Amino acid sequence: MAADTFYVLDFDRCIGDTDGVQTVLEEVLKEETGILPDTFRSARTRIESEGKTFDTIRHVHMLLEEAGSSVTWEHIRERLIERAKSVNLLLPQARELLQILNDRQLHYGIITYGVEEAWQLPKLEITGLLEVPPLVTHIEEKGKLLTGWKQPDGTFIVPPALSKEFLPLNVPRLVFLDDKAKSFWGIPEGVEGVHVVAPGGNKLPAQQGELPPSVSDVVGIAGAIALLFGE
């Protein structure tokens, strides 16, 4: 397969409302187990303040064990998915971006960094993004991952896992959206990097850092839409 451009979308704090997902999880934990949100939130705040990624499922298991609860993670997950149906857990304009990509029949997929695939994939289900092909990576510097796609002729081979047809896709250009500066480290020529900064600024230590000169800063997904599509 061939196309002109492939759009690589980050999930956490880029198109997905990670804080919103965590809030719904905290509510479900309280209802199903009595575990208070502050107990869960304090561990998350401490770990993220150190610039690390919070391992959600591991901490849920720890809290369940400490509370002596018989409730399983699978039960929590099912309740979480059910509850999320009535809540919008995408960030502002994210749904509009996906609509533009779909209306113009452009190729796109989600590459999300996570220490545990068992939590990254349910988040896509929770936020209604199961139809978008995902790839979970343990490489924080996603620019290095994209470098591995580059071919001797300068084009890129997008892995089958990111194609709705599950076929490798050959493209001359990639557009890559992410909220973390570190994600763009090692970005190769031929990739248009779009650093999505939250309207109030990217405040987590994991989001800070220097950007390669080729990467553009935009404010929110609305800024990305304006840059990429002039809308």
C-alpha positions as CSV (number, residue, x, y, z in Angstrom):
1,M,0.0,0.0,0.0
2,A,1.1,3.6,-0.6
3,A,-0.1,7.0,0.5
4,D,1.2,10.6,0.7
5,T,1.2,11.0,4.5
6,F,0.7,9.0,7.6
7,Y,-0.4,10.8,10.8
8,V,1.1,9.5,14.1
9,L,-1.0,10.5,17.1
10,D,0.0,10.3,20.7
11,F,-2.7,9.4,23.2
12,D,-1.9,10.5,26.8
13,R,-2.4,14.2,27.3
14,C,-2.4,14.7,23.5
15,I,-5.7,13.5,22.2
16,G,-6.7,11.5,25.3
17,D,-7.8,13.1,28.6
18,T,-5.5,11.1,30.8
19,D,-6.5,13.0,34.0
20,G,-10.2,12.4,33.2
21,V,-9.6,8.7,32.8
22,Q,-7.8,8.6,36.1
23,T,-10.7,10.5,37.8
24,V,-13.3,8.0,36.5
25,L,-11.0,5.2,37.7
26,E,-10.8,6.8,41.2
27,E,-14.6,7.1,41.4
28,V,-15.0,3.4,40.4
29,L,-12.4,2.3,42.9
30,K,-14.2,4.2,45.7
31,E,-17.6,2.8,44.7
32,E,-16.5,-0.8,44.3
33,T,-13.9,-1.1,47.1
34,G,-14.1,1.9,49.4
35,I,-10.6,3.0,48.4
36,L,-10.5,6.8,48.6
37,P,-9.3,8.8,45.6
38,D,-6.6,10.6,47.7
39,T,-4.9,7.2,48.4
40,F,-4.6,6.5,44.7
41,R,-3.9,10.1,43.7
42,S,-1.0,10.7,46.1
43,A,1.0,7.8,44.7
44,R,0.4,9.0,41.1
45,T,1.3,12.6,41.9
46,R,4.6,11.6,43.6
47,I,5.7,9.3,40.8
48,E,4.8,11.8,38.0
49,S,6.5,14.6,39.9
50,E,9.7,12.6,39.5
51,G,9.2,12.5,35.7
52,K,8.3,8.9,35.7
53,T,5.3,7.1,34.2
54,F,2.7,5.9,36.7
55,D,2.0,2.2,36.4
56,T,-1.8,2.3,37.0
57,I,-2.7,-1.4,37.1
58,R,0.2,-2.3,39.4
59,H,-0.9,0.3,41.9
60,V,-4.5,-0.8,41.6
61,H,-3.4,-4.3,42.5
62,M,-1.4,-3.0,45.4
63,L,-4.2,-1.0,46.8
64,L,-6.7,-3.9,46.4
65,E,-4.2,-6.2,48.3
66,E,-3.6,-3.6,51.0
67,A,-7.3,-3.2,51.5
68,G,-7.9,-6.9,51.6
69,S,-10.5,-6.5,48.9
70,S,-11.9,-9.5,46.9
71,V,-12.7,-7.2,43.9
72,T,-10.6,-8.1,40.8
73,W,-9.0,-5.8,38.3
74,E,-11.2,-7.3,35.6
75,H,-14.3,-6.2,37.5
76,I,-12.9,-2.7,38.0
77,R,-12.0,-2.6,34.2
78,E,-15.5,-3.6,33.2
79,R,-17.1,-1.0,35.5
80,L,-14.7,1.6,34.2
81,I,-15.6,1.0,30.6
82,E,-19.3,1.1,31.4
83,R,-19.0,4.4,33.4
84,A,-16.9,6.0,30.7
85,K,-19.7,5.6,28.1
86,S,-21.4,8.7,29.5
87,V,-18.3,10.8,29.8
88,N,-16.2,12.5,27.1
89,L,-12.6,11.5,27.8
90,L,-11.0,13.0,24.7
91,L,-9.3,16.4,24.9
92,P,-10.9,19.5,23.3
93,Q,-10.9,19.3,19.4
94,A,-9.5,15.8,19.4
95,R,-12.7,14.4,18.0
96,E,-12.7,17.1,15.4
97,L,-9.2,16.2,14.3
98,L,-10.2,12.5,13.9
99,Q,-13.2,13.6,11.9
100,I,-11.0,15.6,9.6
101,L,-8.7,12.7,9.1
102,N,-11.6,10.4,8.4
103,D,-13.4,12.8,6.1
104,R,-10.3,13.3,4.0
105,Q,-9.6,9.5,4.1
106,L,-6.1,10.1,5.5
107,H,-4.1,7.3,7.1
108,Y,-3.5,7.6,10.9
109,G,-2.8,5.5,14.0
110,I,-1.9,5.9,17.6
111,I,1.5,5.3,19.1
112,T,1.3,5.4,22.9
113,Y,4.2,5.0,25.3
114,G,3.4,2.8,28.3
115,V,5.2,0.6,30.8
116,E,2.2,-1.8,30.7
117,E,0.2,-2.6,27.5
118,A,-2.6,-4.0,29.7
119,W,-3.5,-0.4,30.7
120,Q,-2.7,1.4,27.5
121,L,-5.1,-0.6,25.4
122,P,-8.1,-0.4,27.8
123,K,-7.7,3.4,27.8
124,L,-8.4,3.4,24.1
125,E,-11.5,1.3,24.7
126,I,-12.6,3.6,27.5
127,T,-12.2,6.7,25.3
128,G,-14.0,5.2,22.3
129,L,-10.9,4.9,20.1
130,L,-10.9,1.1,19.5
131,E,-11.4,1.7,15.8
132,V,-8.0,3.6,15.6
133,P,-5.1,1.2,15.0
134,P,-2.8,1.4,18.1
135,L,0.9,0.6,18.8
136,V,2.2,0.5,22.4
137,T,5.9,1.2,22.7
138,H,8.4,1.0,25.5
139,I,10.6,3.6,23.7
140,E,10.0,7.1,25.1
141,E,12.0,8.8,22.3
142,K,9.5,8.0,19.6
143,G,11.6,9.8,17.1
144,K,14.0,6.9,17.3
145,L,11.1,4.5,16.7
146,L,10.2,6.5,13.6
147,T,13.8,6.4,12.4
148,G,13.5,2.6,12.3
149,W,10.7,3.0,9.7
150,K,12.9,5.0,7.3
151,Q,14.0,3.4,4.1
152,P,17.1,4.0,2.0
153,D,15.1,5.9,-0.5
154,G,13.8,8.3,2.2
155,T,10.3,7.0,2.5
156,F,8.8,5.3,5.5
157,I,7.3,1.9,6.0
158,V,4.5,2.1,8.6
159,P,4.1,-1.2,10.5
160,P,1.0,-3.3,9.6
161,A,-0.3,-2.9,13.2
162,L,-1.0,0.8,12.5
163,S,-3.0,0.1,9.3
164,K,-6.7,-0.6,9.4
165,E,-6.0,-3.1,6.5
166,F,-3.2,-4.6,8.6
167,L,-0.8,-4.1,5.7
168,P,2.5,-2.3,5.6
169,L,2.1,1.3,4.3
170,N,4.8,3.1,2.3
171,V,4.7,6.9,2.7
172,P,7.1,9.7,1.8
173,R,6.0,11.8,4.8
174,L,5.0,11.4,8.5
175,V,3.2,13.9,10.7
176,F,3.8,13.2,14.4
177,L,1.8,14.8,17.2
178,D,2.9,14.4,20.9
179,D,2.8,16.4,24.1
180,K,6.3,15.3,25.4
181,A,9.4,17.1,24.2
182,K,11.4,13.8,24.7
183,S,9.2,12.0,22.3
184,F,10.7,14.0,19.4
185,W,14.3,13.2,20.2
186,G,16.0,11.5,17.3
187,I,13.2,12.5,14.9
188,P,14.4,11.8,11.3
189,E,14.2,14.1,8.3
190,G,10.8,13.6,6.5
191,V,8.8,13.8,9.7
192,E,6.8,16.9,10.6
193,G,6.8,17.1,14.4
194,V,4.0,18.9,16.1
195,H,4.5,19.5,19.8
196,V,1.0,19.9,21.4
197,V,1.2,22.2,24.4
198,A,-1.8,22.3,26.8
199,P,-3.6,25.7,26.9
200,G,-2.2,26.2,30.4
201,G,1.3,24.9,29.4
202,N,2.8,21.4,29.7
203,K,3.6,21.2,33.4
204,L,4.7,17.7,34.1
205,P,8.4,17.1,34.3
206,A,8.0,14.3,31.7
207,Q,6.7,16.9,29.3
208,Q,9.6,19.2,29.6
209,G,12.8,19.4,27.6
210,E,14.4,20.8,24.4
211,L,12.8,20.3,21.1
212,P,14.5,19.6,17.8
213,P,14.5,22.7,15.5
214,S,12.2,21.0,13.0
215,V,9.4,20.6,15.5
216,S,6.6,23.2,15.8
217,D,4.9,24.2,19.0
218,V,1.1,24.5,18.9
219,V,-1.5,25.2,21.7
220,G,-3.9,22.2,22.0
221,I,-5.3,20.1,19.2
222,A,-7.0,23.2,17.9
223,G,-3.6,24.6,17.2
224,A,-2.5,21.4,15.5
225,I,-5.6,21.5,13.2
226,A,-4.9,25.1,12.3
227,L,-1.3,24.3,11.5
228,L,-1.9,21.2,9.5
229,F,-5.2,21.9,7.8
230,G,-5.7,25.7,8.1
231,E,-9.0,25.3,9.9
